[in-house]
């Protein structure tokens, strides 16, 4: 795996592919996952899916997350949710953000907020930002600014701007956003 990663970082993708494929053939789950990542990045999602599935059968929980993320990106929502829920159960808080995003895209802001909150509570800045967006979308501007502050404090780059915009809006209307947690 290290050889494949070094080759890939050096721009030797064909050699990296060969190294990962050899590792995968020997049953190395990380090699299968890296091969899946490489194939996904190159747009070969069918081959990537098969590599991720082999990595999953070999015990890679990270491959569960990566496959779920790839499926979500490709619009395979139901399959993505299944893998992402499994990844969440394995402790990958990034899965909470991805599940929330799928639900938000489907228009289910309440349920999306549940997953975003779980991710935010685990320290995921993107999930905190998603929580803020859903709060705002549900008409809870005060809850949104509190969640945007949380996202900002967790390191989300765009959240600080949203805090400023909402605080200016509150100042113009004479309202204030409390510092409480949403």
N, C-alpha and C positions, 0 to 999 in steps of 0.2 A: 504493500500500500504506500509506504513512504517513497519508494522509487517512482511509482506512478504519479504521486502528488508532486514530486520534484520535477519530473518530466513535464507534467502539465503546466506547472508554474513557469518552466523554462520555455514554454511554447511548443513543446514536442508532443502534440496531441495524439498523433498516430502511435508513437511509442508508449505514451501514457495509457492509451486505450488497450494496447497489447498487454501491458503490465497488469492493468486492472482485470482484463479478461483471463489472464493466466491465474491470477489470484482467486478470481471467482470460480474458475474451473476446479481449483483445489478446495473449494468450499469455504473460502475466507469471506465472511459476511461483510466486512468493511470494504473489501475490494469490490464486491458486488454493489454495495451502496455507492461507492465512488464512481463505478462504471455507470450506474443509473444517473448520478448527478451529471456526469459528463455527457451522456446521451441526451438527457433532458435539456441541458444547456445548448446542445447542438440542434435541438428541435426534433430529434428522433424519439418521440414520446412512446411509441409502441415498444421499441427495444428498451427504452428506459423503464417502462412499466414492468417488463419481464425481469430486468436486472433487479429492480426494487423488490419484486415479489420473491426472487431467489434470496435476496438479502434478508427479507422478512422471515422466510422459512428457516434461514440459518440463525435467526434470533436477533436481528438488528431492529431495535425500536426506533432508531433515527430514520431508517428507511421507511417506516410506517408514516412518520411525519412528512418526509420528503415526497413520498408517493401521494399523500393527501394534498399537499400544497400544489404538486404538479397537476393533479386531477382538477383541483379548484381553478387553477389558472387556465385550464383547457375547457372549462365550462361543464365538467362532469360532476355536478353539484352533489348528487346523492351518494355516489361512490366516494367523493372527496370527504363528505361528512362522516361516513363510516370510518375511514382511515384516520381522520383528524380526531374523532372521538376516542379511538384506540390510542392515538398518540397522547392525547390529553390524559387518559387513564395511566399512561406510562410516565407522566410527569412533565411533558413538554408544554410549557405554558404558551409557547408561540401558537400552539394549536387552538387555544382559546380565542386569540385574535382572529385566526383564519376562520373558525366556525362563526364567530360574531360577524365577520365580513360577509360570509355567505348568506347568513340570515338577514343582515341589513340589506344586502342586494336584493333579496327576495321580498323585502318590505316588512319583515317582522322585527321591528325596532325593539320591542319589549324583550323578546327572547335573545336578540343579539346583545342587548345590554347585560343580560345575565352572564353570558360568556365573556364579554369585554370586562365586566367587573371582576370575574374570577382571575382573568389574566392580569388586570391592573393590581389586584390585591397581591399577586405574586411578583409584582415589580416590572411588568411589561409595559413600556412607554407607549407602544402602538395600541395596545389594548386600552390603556387609559384614554388615549386620544379617541379611539372608537367609542368608548363609553360616553365621552363628552359630546361627540357628534350625535349619538342616539338620544342623549338627554335633550339636546337642542332640537332635534327632529321631533321629539315628543312634546315640545312646547315648554320644556323646563330650562329656561335660559340661566337661571341661578344655579341649578345643578350642573349645567354644562360648564359654566365658568369655573366652578369648583373642580370639576373633573379635568378641564383644560389646565388648571394650575397644577394638578397632580401629574398630568402628562409632562408638563414643562419641567417639573421637579425631578421626574424620572429620566429626563434628557431628550424628550421629543422636540425636534427642531422647530416645527411649525406651531406648537402649542402656545408658546409665548406670545406670538402675534395674535392668536385668537383670544388670549386673556386680555390683551390690551384693547382689542376691538370691542369685546363684550363689556369691559369695564368702562370704556368711553360711552358705549350705548347706555349703560346703567347711569352714568354720571349725567348724561343728557336728559334722561327721563326722571332723574332724582332718586332712582333705586340704587341699592348696593347688593353685591353678592356676598353672602356669608362665607366664612372660611371653613364651614363644616364640610364633612365628607359626604359624598352622594351615595 
